[in-house]
């Protein structure tokens, strides 16, 4: 694999990209991309020179017709075709992943039920690297759920190729154990008239940093990216997004919501949307909302919108961070609802729209229970 450097970089889409960790400078924490991240808590992933331990494997049940799950060599021609790392940890993950998980949905396959893949870590000692490639064939329609649990120190890359006319609903859940660390890069490539609806749920872990980026390769592509996160105690949960509109007549919507409670809880959301000069007819909007449930919690929210052409349908962004609404609480309590139950109702309403985007009913219910359990903990 080659290194691509365009200098001087004007935008994030023109930054250094390489499959080789040695091409990236050592991290100091002063870089714009890393200034919010507590590098020491990333353990050996920061150095980029540690020997990788074996990564946990994905498990799945019986697969429907038209879907295959297999392990392929990193030399497979598809690996690296969508995602070229643009940070040091992603490049380390690419170099050190022993193989890649390939999930393939054949063209014109229409799935009635979700395909569920589960990854469970069995220990945070040592740094692991993993790679996943999800391909959805032309005019196929599928829902895929990736659940991640257990204890781990993991750097992983996820490549997603949605072919012309295909529709993918993707739900990724990071419900790690309290000592887990993850640095993940998800890259989506959309064909002509292809659509993705991605719901990213982040609840567990000591430090979870997830970078999601989207590219368009044909007109009519649509990306809806939703996120739900809840930081408790000293958790650090960080989401970064880059939606790169380089093709005319495409659409994107980004909507992330987070709740925080406890001393030292910290969330970061950075949403970058670029509309390149040739991307006429673009429609895009991004919004991030954070709910602070206690003192000592901190939410950083940075929406960025860069527009290089005036010939667009529309573009905008919004960000809001606020404390628990005492008026809502008072309204519910005045009607005889106990304070603890009233707090649950407010938070449940805050997340209800995003939970409703998840097509798997059992998963929606489990996530709702997990959120309420955190509120119970705060009230105990």
N, C-alpha and C positions, 0 to 999 in steps of 0.2 A: 504494500500500500504506500502511496506517495503522501507527501506533505503539501498542503496548499496554504500559501501565505500571500495575502494581498496587502501591500503596504503603500502608503499608510492607510489603516482601516478607517473608513468613514462611518460605518455602522456595524452593529453586531453581526449582520449577515456577512460582513467582510472580514471578520476576525480570524485569527490563526486557527486552522483546523489541521489535525494530524492524528494518525493512528499510533504515534510513537510518543511515549511519555517523556523521553529525553528532549523532545522538541519544545516542551513547555518549561518556562522558568519555575523555579521553586516558589512555593506560596509563602507569603509573608503576613497575610491578613490585611494589608493596606490596599490591595487591589479592589477596584469598584465592585467586581463580581463576588468578592469574598469578605467584604468589610463587615457584614452582619453575622458571619459564620464563626463560631468559636472553634478555631482550627484544632486546638489541643484535644477537643472531645471527639475529633474524627479518628483518633488513634493512628495506626500505621498507614491509613489511607492517604494522609497528607504527604508523607515522604516520597511515596511512589517508588520506593526501592525495596520494599519488603517482599518476601516470598509468599505467594498466595497459598492458602489452605483450600481444601476441597469445599466447593459451594454446595449448599443444600439443593436437593433435586425437587422438581415439581411433581406432584401427584395429580391424577385425574381419574374419574370414573369412566364408564362406558361412553364411547364417542359416537355421535350420530353419523349417519352416512354423509359423505362429502367432507368430513373433517379428519385430518391426521395430525398426530403429535409425535415427533421423533427427535432424536439427537443427531446433529450433524457436526462435521468438522468446521473449524473456523475458516478453512480454506474453501468452503462452499462459496460459489460465486455470488450468492445472495447476501452473505454476511458482509456488512460494511457498505452495501449499496444504497442504504437510506441514511444511515447515521455515520458521520465522521466526527469524532470527538473534538470539542472545542474547549475542553479544560483538562487539567492534568490528571484528575482522578478518573474521569471517563476514559482517557487514553490508557491509564494503568489497567482499568477493568477490561478494555479491549485486548490488551497485550497478554493478560494473565488468565482470561477465561479459557478453561481447558477445551470446551466445546460450546455449542449453542443449541438451545431448545428451539425447534422449528414447529410452529403451529400454522397449519395450512387449511384454509377454507376454499374448497374448489369453486371455480366460476359457476355462477347461476345457482349455487346452493342457497336455499332459504331455510334457516333453522327456526324451529318453533320454540326450542328451549335453550337456555344459556349453556355454553361450554365453560365449566368451572375448573380452574387450575389452582392448586394449593401448594405453597412453599412454606415449610416449617423449619426454622433454624434450631440447631441443637447445641449452640454454644457461641459466645462472642469472642473467644480466644483466637487470635490470628485473624488476618484479613482475607476475605473470600472475594472472588470475581465471578460474575455471571453474565450471560448474554442470551437474549430472547429475540426471536424474529417471528412476527405475526403477519401472515399474508392473507388477504381477503381478495379472492378472485373477482373478475369482472361480473357485475350485476348480481353478486351474492349479497345476502343479508344475514348478519350474524350478531349475536351478543356473546361476549367473552368476559369472564370474571377472573381476575388474578388476585388471590388472597395470599397475604404474607403475614406469618405469625412466628412466634418463638424468639430465640435469642441468636443474634448474629452480628458480625461486623462485615458489611457487604457493600461493594461497589458494583453496580450493574447497569448495563445498557439494554434498552428495549427498542427494537426497530419495528415500525408498523407501516405496512404498505397496503393501501386501500385502492384497488384498481378502479378503472373507469366504471361509473355507474353503480358501484358497490356501496353498501351501507353497513357501518360497524358501530355497535354500541359497546363501549369498553368501560368496565368498572375495575379500578385498581384500589385495593384496600391494604394499607400498611397499619396493621394492628399488632405491632411487635411487642415483645417483652420489654420490661423497663430498662434493661441494660443494652438494648440493641442500638446499632448505628448503621445508617444506610445513606449512601450517596448514589442517586439514580438519575439517569438521563433517558427520557422517553422522546423518541423522534417519530413524527407522523408524516407520511408522504401521501398526498391525496391526488388521485387521477381526475380526469374530466368527469364532472357531475358526481363525484364521489362525496360521501358524507361520513363524518365521524361525530358521535356523541360520547364524550369521555367524562366519567365521573371519578374524581380522584379523592379518596378518603384517607385521611392520615390521623390516627388516634394514638398509637403506641410508639415506643422507642425512647431512648435518651436523646438522640439527635437524628432527625430525618431531614434530608435535603433532596428535593426532587425538582429536576429541571425538565420541562416539557416544551418541545418546539414543534412547529408545524410548517411544512412546505407544500406548495401547490404546483402541480405539473400540468394542469389543464383547466380550462374555463369551467365555471359552475361548481367548483369545489366548496363544501361547507364544513366548518368546524365549530362545534359547540363544546366548550371546555368548562366543566364545573368542578368545584373543589369544596370539600367539607373537612374541617380540621378542628381539633380540640386539644389544646395544650394544657397540661395539668402539672402542678409542682414546678420542677426546674426543667421541664422539657423544652427542647428547641426544635420547632417545626418550621421548615423553610420551603417555600414554593417559588420557583422562577419560571417564567414563560416567555417564549419568543414566537410570535405568529408573524411569518414573513410572507406578505402578499407580493408576489412577483409576477402574477398572471392576472389578466383582466377578469372581471365579473365573478369574483369569488366573495365568500362571506365568512365572517368569524364572530363568535360571541364568547366572551370569557366572564364567568361569574363564580367567584370564590367567597366562602363565608367561614369565619373562624370564631371560636370561643376560647377564652383563656381564664384560668383561675390558679391561684397559688403564687407564693413568692418565687420569683425567678422564671416563671413561665414566659416564653418568648416565641413569637411567631413572626415570620418574614414573608411578605408577598411582594414580588416584583414582576409586573406584567409589561412586557415590551411588545408593541405592535408596530411593524414597519410596513408602510405602503409605498412600494417602489414606483418609479416614474411610469413604468409600463403597465402598472396594475390599475388601469382605469375601470370604473364601474364597481369598485370595492365597497362593501358595506361591513363595518366593524364596530364593536362596542365592547368595553371591558369594565368590570366593576368588582370591587373588593369591599367587604363589610366585616368588621370585627367587633365582638361583644366582650367587654372586660367585665368579668364576674367578681373580681376581688382586687384589692390593692396589691401592688408588687408585681403585676403582670405587665408585659410590654408587647405591643403590636406595631411593627413597622410595615407600612404599606406604600408602595411606590409604583404608580401607573405611569407608563411612558408611551407616547404616541408620536411617531415620526411619519410625516406625509410628504411625498416628493411630487405628487400630482394633485391638481385641483379638480380633476374630472372623476369624482367619486360619488357614490350614492349617499354615504354618510359615515362619520367616524366620531367616536367620543369615548370618554372614560370618566370614572367616578371612584371615589374612595371615601369610606367613613369608618371611624373608630370611636366607640362610645361606651360609657359605662351602662350597667344594668338599669333599665328604665323603671325608676321608682314609681312613676305614675301608673304604669301597667300593673306593677305589683300591688299597689294600693287598690286599684280598681278590682282586681281579682279577690284580694283579701276582704274588701268591703262586701263582697257577695258570699262570704262564708268559706272561702277556700283557704286552707292553712298556708302559711308562708312557704314552707318547703315544697308543697305541691304547686303553688303558684309559680315559683321559680322554674320548676320543671316545665310547666305549660308555656312560659315565655320562651325558654330555650328551645323547646320542641317546635314552637311556631317559627322561630328563627331559622331552624334547619329543615322545616317541613318540605319546602319547595325542592330542595336539593335531594333529600331522601326520596322524594317522589319520582325523581329521574331514574332511580335504580329499578330495573325491571324485575329483579328477583325478589319476590315477596319475603322469603325466609331471611335473606340477607338484610333487607330493610328493617325487619323486626329485630334482628340481632344487633344491628348498629344502633337502633333506637334504645335498646336495653343497655348497651355499652355506654351511651351518652348519659342516660339517666343514672347509671351506677356511679359515674364520675360526680354528678351533682349530689348524690347521696353521700359520697365521701366528703365532699366539701361541707355538707351540712351536719356531719357527725361530730 
